[in-house]
Amino acid sequence: MEDNYKQRGLRRRLVDILIEKGIQDKKILNAFSKVPRHQFFPPEFLSHAYQDKAFPIGEGQTISQPYTVAFQTQLLNISANDKVLEIGTGSGYQCAILKALGAEVFTIEFNNKLFENAKKLLRKMGHSAHFFCGDGSMGLKRHAPYSAILVTAGAPTIPKALIDQLGSGGRLVIPVGNRKVQQMVRITRTSENKLIKEEFANFSFVPLVGEDGWDK
Ligand code: SAM
């Protein structure tokens, strides 16, 4: 899969935009400069790959805006070998960023076609994540606990199952709100019985559907 000097140059410019917007974590910026976002786009839309915007990936879904991916990733505070659950595989781009940070990634996608596409693409790119197709609104109990859980779709409320699946010190990052606007929330499990809730800026995600999400 091609990754030429022009695409690497565009990626460096994207990283500069992320720095201007306040992303400081060097490991995350390095991951963004490594992962070829254009390879997650159909060839006819390559010119959109390094703009800081979300883009349709079919099935009514989107690859998230790079700034949003960076912001959520920064809140997750990933260390190498962290066990991370991503809910909403979509294009697979966020999963590739988490892999570039050295995490072990469990990623679940509701839409079968997107699940198949992302699994095939990420494997071709050499990423060894664990792929699941199904409703992630209840998490993925059989592989819990997780060091971090990332929800990449907008939820109506914080599913209790996700909090229950956080290990000690675990972080859950989830956009919560209505179907149009959601506030980014981070829940940290500081001990077995203690949780800290922090609230951040508003974003706009496609809806989290499923048992603990919105109706389809
Ligand atoms: N992380 C993705 C990426 O890097 O391209 C972006 C994901 S897109 C904004 C949100 C995804 O969440 C969509 O692909 C959608 O099908 C998926 N989704 C929505 N509800 C879900 C659920 N209950 N379980 C798993 N995936 C879900």
Residues whose N, C-alpha, C, O or C-beta is under 5 A from the ligand:
A	BS01	SAM	Q61 T62 I63 S64 I87 G88 T89 G90 S91 G92 Y93 Q94 C95 I108 E109 F110 N111 G134 D135 G136 S137 T152 A153 V206 P207 L208 V209 G210 G213
